[in-house]
Amino acid sequence: MENSSDKVDMARRTVSLGEATRVWARIAALSFGGPAGQIAVMHRILVEEKRWLGERRFLHALNYCMLLPGPEAQQLAIYIGWLMNRTAGGLIAGALFVLPGFIAIMALSILYALLGALGPVSAIFFGLKAAVLVIVVQAVIRVGSRALINPLMVGLAAAAFLGIHVFDAPFPVIILAAAAIGYLGGRAGVSAFAVAGGHGPKVATEVLDAETVLGEVTPAHARPNPRWAFSIGAILFVLWAAPVLALGLTLGWGDVFSQIAVFFSKMAVVTFGGAYAVLAYVAQEAVETYGWLRPGEMLDGLAMAESTPGPLIMVTQFVGFMAAYRNADGLDPLAAGVLGGILTTWVTFTPCFLWIFLGAPFVEALRGARALNAGLAAITAAVVGVILNLALWFGLHVLFRQVTEFEAWPLNLSLPVLASANWPSILVVAIAAVAAWRFKVGVIPLLLGCAAVGVAMHFAGIA
């Protein structure tokens, strides 16, 4: 038990950049399981174990990050890193959070490009697809149980699902419409929008801010400083926009590298609502609009992201890799793929630093902002419908060998060819579902188990 003098000493202690780097490296190595799991890891280490900051400050930072486009877990790491060790701390925390996943996904993408057509490798991904489908369905249920707590929220989710699945409405339009509805509802005082969302941890005993390293007082560097915010914001914007403009002006806007830079930069601005919502948008565009991937390959990329540390949005690196690999245009395909993966990662994650450094010093103004919180609640509800569409889209391509498109304006539907039911895949999905729901098997064991089943079925001549 800590006595009062221990708490005072804790509040006066500072965290060196070296110590912070070691802690962020540890968090990065343990950041499996999507945003909920990653935020839980950060909470356990930073709040409960290290006591760098208290419960309320942690949740306040998380709420701000959830109002931003992009991966909230990585943005939370940047925010806390900056809070503890200024700009250098934020850069280190954010970069380390992405680095293990970047290395792993790059290696897996190269192996996939070179060996993906081999029977045993294909069998591994055959099994992984089934596990990923179950994981996505779990995400629908998890987010839905938290967000859809009244008829209005259910209606928003249903409208989002119909908009994207039936009427082919663009993902950014759906999210922006939901945000506007929630904001206006919050301004009007509609009680149905006064709900909480997000991936915040549930705790039994609150760690008070006064008992932590940061204490209750805002550090001097964390107070609003328009000059600093503008300067760092301008630098990060140039670092983000310069490669996009350079590629477009030198290679032409129709070149695959220019398309990657523009598409994923646009994604970084409009992708509210978490990783699974982003994947629905990426799948819609990368598969159907650009033709960079086939539907099953999007599932393969998600399996890579699910089984490696780091944000799930790292799947975009795989998409960028395969897009450039298949459209090398004179370059060595592997070299083009590596460059495509690096470019995708750069334009996806650089904006995360921009949002935090530009806005974090002014975040106190958002505390208790009813209209903004209502907008977040509406976005979270709409995201349930978007993720449901993702699950259905994945399900059609996992459970059936053929899917047809029915297009009659304004409808745009994907329909399965019932005679093409993929019975081996249906069997693996059933096994994965029982393991996940009946026996509560975790994500990594589920992925490994389904991969093993896929290989066994391959050698048995079943799949």
GIDACOR-V780037 format. One record per pair of residues at least 24 apart in sequence whose ideal C-beta (glycine too) atoms are under 10 Angstrom apart, sorted by the first residue. I is the first residue (numbers start at 1). J is the second residue. Records with the same first field share a line. If there is no record, write none. Layout:
BEGIN
I = J / J
END
This chain:
BEGIN
2 = 51 / 211
4 = 211
6 = 211
7 = 51 / 208 / 210 / 211 / 212 / 215
8 = 210 / 211 / 215
10 = 50 / 51 / 52 / 210 / 211 / 212 / 213 / 214 / 215
11 = 51 / 209 / 210 / 211 / 212 / 213 / 214 / 215 / 216 / 217
12 = 213 / 215
13 = 51 / 52 / 212 / 213
14 = 84 / 85 / 213 / 214 / 219
15 = 50 / 52 / 84 / 85 / 89 / 213 / 214
16 = 84 / 85
17 = 81 / 84 / 85 / 86 / 88 / 89 / 92
18 = 85
19 = 50 / 84 / 85
20 = 50 / 52 / 80 / 81 / 84 / 85 / 88 / 89 / 92 / 93 / 96
21 = 81 / 85 / 88 / 89 / 92 / 93 / 96
22 = 96
23 = 49 / 50 / 52 / 81 / 84 / 93 / 96
24 = 77 / 80 / 81 / 84 / 85 / 89 / 92 / 93 / 94 / 95 / 96 / 97 / 99
25 = 92 / 93 / 96 / 97 / 99 / 100
26 = 96
27 = 73 / 77 / 80 / 93 / 96 / 97 / 309
28 = 74 / 77 / 93 / 95 / 96 / 97 / 98 / 99 / 100 / 101 / 309 / 310
29 = 96 / 99 / 100 / 309 / 310
30 = 100 / 309
31 = 73 / 74 / 77 / 96 / 97 / 98 / 100 / 101 / 308 / 309 / 310 / 311
32 = 100 / 101 / 306 / 307 / 308 / 309 / 310 / 312 / 442 / 443 / 444
33 = 135 / 306 / 309 / 312 / 442 / 443 / 444
34 = 71 / 73 / 135 / 138 / 139 / 142 / 199 / 274 / 275 / 276 / 305 / 306 / 311 / 312 / 443
35 = 65 / 66 / 71 / 72 / 73 / 74 / 76 / 198 / 199 / 274 / 275 / 276 / 311 / 312 / 313
36 = 73 / 139 / 142 / 143 / 198 / 199 / 200 / 201 / 274
37 = 73 / 199 / 442 / 443
38 = 71 / 72 / 73 / 74 / 76 / 77 / 97 / 199 / 309 / 310 / 311 / 312
39 = 65 / 72 / 73 / 76 / 77 / 198 / 199 / 200 / 201
40 = 73 / 199 / 200 / 201 / 202
41 = 73 / 201 / 309
42 = 73 / 76 / 77 / 80 / 93 / 97 / 201
43 = 76 / 199 / 200 / 201 / 202 / 203 / 207
44 = 201 / 203
46 = 76 / 77 / 80 / 81 / 84 / 207 / 212 / 213
47 = 80 / 201 / 203 / 206 / 207 / 212
48 = 201 / 203 / 205 / 207
50 = 84 / 212 / 213
51 = 207 / 208 / 211 / 212 / 213 / 214
52 = 80 / 83 / 84 / 207 / 212 / 213 / 214
53 = 80 / 83 / 84 / 207 / 209 / 212 / 213 / 214 / 215
54 = 206 / 207 / 208 / 209 / 210 / 211 / 212 / 213 / 214 / 215 / 216
55 = 200 / 201 / 203 / 205 / 206 / 207 / 208 / 209 / 212
56 = 206 / 207 / 208 / 209 / 216 / 367
57 = 83 / 207 / 208 / 209 / 212 / 214 / 215 / 216 / 218
58 = 200 / 201 / 203 / 207 / 209 / 212
59 = 196 / 198 / 200 / 201 / 203 / 206
60 = 209 / 363 / 364 / 366 / 367 / 368
61 = 356 / 360 / 363
62 = 198 / 199 / 200 / 201
63 = 196 / 197 / 198 / 200 / 363 / 366 / 367 / 368 / 369 / 372 / 373 / 376
64 = 355 / 356 / 359 / 360 / 362 / 363 / 364 / 366 / 367 / 372
65 = 198 / 199 / 352 / 355 / 356 / 359 / 360 / 363
66 = 197 / 198 / 199 / 200 / 272 / 273 / 274 / 373 / 376 / 379 / 380
67 = 179 / 198 / 272 / 355 / 359 / 363 / 366 / 369 / 372 / 373 / 375 / 376 / 379
68 = 271 / 272 / 351 / 352 / 354 / 355 / 356 / 359
69 = 172 / 175 / 267 / 268 / 269 / 270 / 271 / 272 / 273 / 278 / 351 / 352 / 355
70 = 267 / 268 / 269 / 270 / 271 / 272 / 274 / 275 / 278 / 311 / 313 / 348 / 349 / 351 / 352 / 354 / 355 / 356
71 = 97 / 98 / 268 / 271 / 274 / 275 / 278 / 310 / 311 / 312 / 313 / 314 / 348 / 349 / 352
72 = 198 / 199 / 272 / 273 / 274 / 275 / 311 / 352
73 = 97 / 199 / 274 / 275 / 310 / 311 / 312 / 313
74 = 98 / 101 / 310 / 311 / 313 / 314 / 349 / 352 / 353 / 356
75 = 311 / 349 / 351 / 352 / 353 / 355 / 356 / 360
76 = 199 / 356
77 = 311 / 352 / 356
78 = 349 / 352 / 353 / 354 / 355 / 356 / 357 / 360
79 = 222 / 352 / 355 / 356 / 357 / 359 / 360 / 363
80 = 214 / 356 / 360
81 = 356
82 = 219 / 221 / 222 / 232 / 353 / 356 / 357 / 360 / 361
83 = 214 / 218 / 219 / 221 / 222 / 356 / 360
84 = 213 / 214 / 219 / 222
85 = 221
86 = 219 / 220 / 221 / 222
87 = 221 / 228 / 232 / 353 / 357
89 = 221
90 = 232 / 353 / 356 / 357 / 360
91 = 353 / 357
93 = 356
94 = 349 / 350 / 352 / 353 / 356 / 357
95 = 349 / 353
96 = 310
97 = 309 / 310 / 311 / 349 / 352
98 = 309 / 310 / 311 / 313 / 314 / 317 / 345 / 348 / 349 / 352
99 = 309 / 310 / 345
100 = 308 / 309 / 310 / 314
101 = 304 / 305 / 308 / 309 / 310 / 311 / 312 / 313 / 314 / 315 / 317 / 345
102 = 308 / 310 / 311 / 314 / 317 / 341 / 342 / 345 / 349
103 = 308 / 309 / 310
104 = 304 / 305 / 307 / 308 / 309 / 310 / 314 / 317
105 = 301 / 304 / 305 / 308 / 310 / 314 / 315 / 316 / 317 / 318 / 321 / 341 / 345
106 = 314 / 317 / 318 / 321 / 337 / 338 / 341 / 342 / 345
107 = 304 / 308
108 = 300 / 301 / 303 / 304 / 305 / 307 / 308 / 317 / 318 / 321
109 = 300 / 301 / 304 / 317 / 318 / 319 / 320 / 321 / 322 / 325 / 334 / 337 / 338 / 340 / 341
110 = 321 / 325 / 334 / 337 / 338 / 341
111 = 304
112 = 297 / 300 / 301 / 304 / 318 / 321 / 322 / 325 / 337
113 = 318 / 321 / 322 / 325 / 326 / 333 / 334 / 337
114 = 325 / 333 / 334
116 = 297 / 300 / 322
119 = 455 / 458 / 459 / 463
120 = 454 / 455 / 458 / 459
121 = 455 / 458
122 = 296 / 300 / 454 / 455 / 458 / 463
123 = 451 / 452 / 453 / 454 / 455 / 456 / 457 / 458 / 459 / 462 / 463
124 = 300 / 303 / 447 / 448 / 450 / 451 / 452 / 454 / 455 / 458
125 = 296 / 297 / 299 / 300 / 301 / 303 / 304 / 451 / 454
126 = 296 / 299 / 300 / 398 / 422 / 424 / 425 / 428 / 450 / 451 / 453 / 454 / 455 / 457 / 458 / 463
127 = 303 / 424 / 425 / 428 / 431 / 432 / 447 / 448 / 449 / 450 / 451 / 452 / 453 / 454 / 455 / 456 / 457 / 458 / 463
128 = 299 / 300 / 302 / 303 / 304 / 306 / 307 / 428 / 432 / 446 / 447 / 448 / 450 / 451 / 454
129 = 296 / 297 / 298 / 299 / 300 / 302 / 303 / 394 / 397 / 398 / 399 / 422 / 425 / 428 / 429 / 432 / 450 / 451 / 454
130 = 299 / 303 / 398 / 399 / 424 / 425 / 426 / 427 / 428 / 429 / 430 / 431 / 432 / 433 / 446 / 447 / 450 / 451 / 453 / 454
131 = 299 / 302 / 303 / 306 / 307 / 428 / 429 / 431 / 432 / 433 / 435 / 436 / 441 / 443 / 444 / 445 / 446 / 447 / 448 / 449 / 450 / 451 / 453 / 454
132 = 298 / 299 / 300 / 301 / 302 / 303 / 304 / 305 / 306 / 307 / 394 / 398 / 429 / 432 / 443 / 446 / 447 / 450
133 = 299 / 302 / 391 / 394 / 395 / 397 / 398 / 399 / 425 / 428 / 429 / 432 / 433 / 450
134 = 391 / 398 / 428 / 429 / 430 / 431 / 432 / 433 / 434 / 435 / 436 / 437 / 441 / 443 / 446 / 450
135 = 276 / 302 / 303 / 306 / 312 / 391 / 394 / 432 / 436 / 443 / 446 / 447
136 = 276 / 279 / 280 / 299 / 302 / 306 / 387 / 388 / 390 / 391 / 392 / 393 / 394 / 395
137 = 387 / 388 / 390 / 391 / 392 / 394 / 395 / 429 / 432 / 433 / 436 / 437
138 = 391 / 433 / 436 / 437 / 443 / 446
139 = 274 / 275 / 276 / 277 / 279 / 312 / 383 / 384 / 387 / 388 / 390 / 391
140 = 276 / 383 / 384 / 385 / 386 / 387 / 388 / 389 / 390 / 391 / 392
141 = 384 / 387 / 388 / 391 / 437
142 = 199 / 276 / 384 / 387
143 = 197 / 198 / 199 / 273 / 274 / 276 / 277 / 380 / 381 / 383 / 384 / 386 / 387 / 388
144 = 380 / 381 / 383 / 384 / 385 / 387 / 388
145 = 384
146 = 195 / 196 / 197 / 198 / 199 / 200 / 380 / 381 / 384
147 = 195 / 196 / 197 / 198 / 377 / 378 / 379 / 380 / 381 / 382 / 383 / 384
148 = 195 / 380 / 381 / 384 / 385
149 = 192 / 195 / 196 / 197 / 377 / 381
150 = 191 / 192 / 193 / 194 / 195 / 381
151 = 192
152 = 181 / 182 / 185 / 190 / 191 / 192 / 193 / 195 / 377 / 378 / 381
153 = 182 / 192 / 193 / 195 / 197 / 377 / 378 / 380 / 381 / 382 / 384
154 = 381 / 384 / 385
155 = 192 / 381 / 385
156 = 181 / 182 / 192 / 193 / 377 / 378 / 379 / 380 / 381 / 382 / 383 / 384 / 385
157 = 380 / 381 / 382 / 383 / 384 / 385 / 386 / 387 / 388
158 = 381 / 382 / 384 / 385 / 388
159 = 381 / 382 / 385
160 = 273 / 277 / 280 / 378 / 379 / 381 / 382 / 383 / 384 / 385 / 386 / 387 / 388 / 389
161 = 382 / 384 / 385 / 386 / 387 / 388 / 389 / 392
162 = 385 / 389
163 = 382 / 385 / 386 / 389
164 = 277 / 280 / 281 / 284 / 382 / 385 / 386 / 388 / 389 / 390 / 393 / 412
165 = 280 / 385 / 386 / 388 / 389 / 390 / 392 / 393 / 411 / 412 / 413 / 414
166 = 389 / 410 / 411 / 412 / 413
167 = 409 / 410 / 411 / 412 / 413
168 = 284 / 288 / 407 / 409 / 410 / 411 / 412 / 413
169 = 410 / 412
170 = 270 / 281 / 284 / 285
171 = 267 / 270 / 271 / 272 / 273 / 277 / 278 / 280 / 281 / 282 / 283 / 284 / 285 / 382 / 386 / 389
172 = 266 / 267 / 269 / 270 / 271 / 272 / 281
173 = 270
174 = 272 / 273 / 277 / 280 / 281 / 379 / 382 / 383 / 385 / 386 / 389
175 = 270 / 271 / 272 / 273 / 277 / 281 / 378 / 379 / 382 / 383 / 386
176 = 270 / 272 / 379 / 382
177 = 378 / 379 / 382
178 = 272 / 273 / 375 / 376 / 377 / 378 / 379 / 380 / 381 / 382 / 383 / 385 / 386
179 = 272 / 273 / 372 / 374 / 375 / 376 / 377 / 378 / 379 / 382
180 = 375 / 378
181 = 374 / 375 / 378 / 379 / 381 / 382
182 = 371 / 372 / 373 / 374 / 375 / 376 / 377 / 378 / 379 / 380 / 381 / 382
183 = 369 / 370 / 371 / 372 / 373 / 374 / 375 / 376 / 378 / 379
184 = 371 / 374 / 375 / 378
185 = 370 / 371 / 374 / 375 / 377 / 378
186 = 369 / 370 / 371 / 372 / 373 / 374 / 375 / 376 / 377 / 378
187 = 370 / 371 / 372 / 374 / 375
188 = 371 / 374
189 = 370 / 371 / 374
190 = 374
192 = 374 / 377 / 378 / 381
193 = 370 / 371 / 373 / 374 / 375 / 376 / 377 / 378 / 381
194 = 370 / 373 / 374 / 377
195 = 373 / 374 / 376 / 377 / 378 / 380 / 381
196 = 373 / 376 / 377 / 380
197 = 273 / 274 / 373 / 376 / 377 / 378 / 379 / 380 / 381 / 383
198 = 274 / 376 / 377 / 380
199 = 274
218 = 361 / 364
221 = 361
222 = 360 / 361 / 363 / 364
223 = 361 / 362 / 364
224 = 360 / 361 / 362 / 363 / 364 / 365
225 = 361 / 362
226 = 361 / 362
228 = 357 / 358 / 361
229 = 357 / 358 / 359 / 360 / 361 / 362
230 = 358
231 = 357
232 = 353 / 354 / 356 / 357 / 358
233 = 353 / 354 / 355 / 357 / 358 / 359
234 = 354 / 358
235 = 353 / 354 / 357
236 = 350 / 351 / 352 / 353 / 354 / 355 / 356 / 357 / 358
237 = 350 / 351 / 354 / 358
239 = 346 / 347 / 350 / 351 / 353 / 354
240 = 265 / 268 / 346 / 347 / 348 / 349 / 350 / 351 / 353 / 354
241 = 265 / 347 / 350 / 351
243 = 343 / 346 / 347 / 350
244 = 343 / 346 / 347
247 = 343
251 = 329
255 = 324 / 327 / 329
256 = 290 / 292 / 320 / 323 / 324 / 325 / 326 / 327 / 328 / 329 / 336 / 340 / 343
257 = 320 / 323 / 324 / 327 / 329 / 331 / 336 / 339 / 340 / 343 / 344
258 = 343
259 = 289 / 290 / 292 / 320 / 323 / 324 / 327
260 = 286 / 290 / 292 / 316 / 319 / 320 / 321 / 323 / 324 / 327 / 339 / 340 / 341 / 343 / 344 / 347
261 = 320 / 340 / 343 / 344 / 346 / 347
262 = 347
263 = 289 / 290 / 292 / 316 / 319 / 320 / 323 / 344 / 347
264 = 313 / 316 / 317 / 319 / 320 / 323 / 343 / 344 / 345 / 346 / 347 / 348 / 349 / 351
265 = 344 / 346 / 347 / 348 / 350 / 351
266 = 347
267 = 313 / 316 / 344 / 347 / 348 / 351
268 = 313 / 316 / 347 / 348 / 349 / 350 / 351 / 352 / 354 / 355
269 = 351 / 355
271 = 313 / 316 / 348
272 = 375 / 376 / 379 / 380 / 382 / 383
273 = 376 / 379 / 380 / 381 / 382 / 383 / 384 / 386 / 387
274 = 312 / 313 / 379 / 380 / 383 / 386 / 387
275 = 302 / 305 / 306 / 311 / 312 / 313 / 314 / 315 / 316 / 387
276 = 302 / 312 / 313 / 383 / 384 / 386 / 387 / 388 / 390 / 391
277 = 379 / 380 / 382 / 383 / 384 / 385 / 386 / 387 / 389 / 390
278 = 311 / 312 / 313 / 315 / 316 / 348 / 383 / 386 / 390
279 = 305 / 312 / 313 / 315 / 316 / 319 / 386 / 387 / 390 / 393 / 394
280 = 383 / 385 / 386 / 387 / 388 / 389 / 390 / 391 / 393 / 394
281 = 386 / 390
282 = 313 / 315 / 316 / 319 / 390
283 = 315 / 319 / 389 / 390 / 393 / 394 / 397
284 = 386 / 389 / 390 / 393
285 = 319
286 = 315 / 316 / 318 / 319 / 320 / 322 / 323
287 = 319 / 393 / 397
288 = 393 / 405 / 412 / 414
290 = 319 / 323 / 327
291 = 323 / 326 / 327
292 = 319 / 320 / 321 / 322 / 323 / 324 / 325 / 326 / 327 / 340
293 = 318 / 319 / 322 / 323 / 326
294 = 322 / 397
295 = 393 / 394 / 396 / 397 / 398 / 403 / 414
296 = 394 / 397 / 398
297 = 322 / 397
298 = 322 / 390 / 393 / 394 / 397
299 = 393 / 394 / 397 / 398
302 = 390 / 394
303 = 447 / 450 / 451
304 = 447
306 = 443 / 444 / 446 / 447
307 = 443 / 444 / 446 / 447 / 448 / 451
308 = 444
311 = 348 / 349 / 352
313 = 345 / 348 / 349 / 352
314 = 341 / 344 / 345 / 348 / 349
315 = 344
316 = 341 / 344 / 345 / 347 / 348 / 349
317 = 341 / 342 / 343 / 344 / 345 / 346 / 348 / 349
318 = 344
319 = 344
320 = 344 / 345 / 346 / 347 / 348
321 = 345
389 = 414
395 = 429
397 = 422 / 425
398 = 422 / 425 / 426 / 428 / 429
399 = 423 / 425 / 426 / 429
400 = 425 / 426
401 = 425
422 = 463
423 = 462 / 463
424 = 453 / 454 / 457 / 458 / 460 / 462 / 463
425 = 454 / 457 / 463
427 = 453 / 457 / 462 / 463
428 = 453 / 454 / 457 / 462 / 463
END
